[in-house]
Amino acid sequence: MGEAVGILEVYGLVCAFMAADAGAKAGRVRLEKFDKNKPANADELEVPLLVTIKFRGGISDVEAAMEAGINTAKGITGIVQSHIIPNPTKDTEKMLIIDAFDKN
């Protein structure tokens, strides 16, 4: 069985770093590359950049990391979405390595 993945989308890069740090301290997880998204209504948002954090590890560790990350993010700029995939398919695994930080 593969590793679980926790996907946490938050507002802003600082919030992402803080939530990722809290999550990494709460469970035995590793972090995949962050991803970013500038939504169409970015000019209307207080923080115009969405950042996705990906925690990888055993399901209980990912759950602990996600809980800590969510609680931290809620106290900064907030969360957009959060999901845990207990056993991603091979096709999902391919999508998890995609990130937009290297693109203009």
Backbone hydrogen bonds, N-H to C=O, Kabsch-Sander energy under -0.5 kcal/mol:
donor,donor_aa,acceptor,acceptor_aa,energy
4,A,57,G,-2.2
5,V,85,I,-2.2
6,G,55,F,-2.6
7,I,5,V,-0.5
7,I,83,H,-3.4
8,L,6,G,-0.5
8,L,53,I,-2.7
9,E,81,Q,-2.6
10,V,8,L,-0.5
10,V,51,V,-3.0
11,Y,78,G,-1.6
12,G,10,V,-0.7
12,G,49,L,-2.9
16,A,12,G,-1.7
17,F,13,L,-2.4
18,M,14,V,-2.4
19,A,15,C,-2.8
20,A,16,A,-2.7
21,D,17,F,-2.3
22,A,18,M,-2.2
23,G,19,A,-2.5
24,A,20,A,-2.6
25,K,21,D,-1.5
26,A,22,A,-1.0
27,G,23,G,-1.4
29,V,27,G,-2.0
30,R,56,R,-2.3
32,E,54,K,-2.6
35,D,52,T,-1.7
37,N,50,L,-2.2
42,A,39,P,-1.8
44,E,41,N,-1.9
45,L,41,N,-0.6
45,L,42,A,-1.2
50,L,37,N,-3.0
51,V,10,V,-2.6
52,T,35,D,-2.8
53,I,8,L,-3.3
53,I,51,V,-0.5
55,F,6,G,-2.5
56,R,30,R,-2.6
57,G,4,A,-1.6
62,V,58,G,-2.7
63,E,59,I,-2.6
64,A,60,S,-1.9
65,A,61,D,-2.5
66,M,62,V,-2.8
67,E,63,E,-2.3
68,A,64,A,-2.2
69,G,65,A,-2.8
70,I,66,M,-3.0
71,N,67,E,-2.4
72,T,68,A,-2.2
73,A,69,G,-2.7
74,K,70,I,-2.5
75,G,71,N,-0.9
75,G,72,T,-0.8
76,I,73,A,-1.6
78,G,73,A,-2.6
80,V,9,E,-3.3
81,Q,9,E,-1.0
83,H,7,I,-2.3
85,I,5,V,-3.1
93,E,89,T,-2.5
94,K,90,K,-1.7
95,M,91,D,-1.4
96,L,92,T,-1.6
97,I,93,E,-0.7
97,I,94,K,-0.7
98,I,95,M,-1.2
103,K,100,A,-1.3
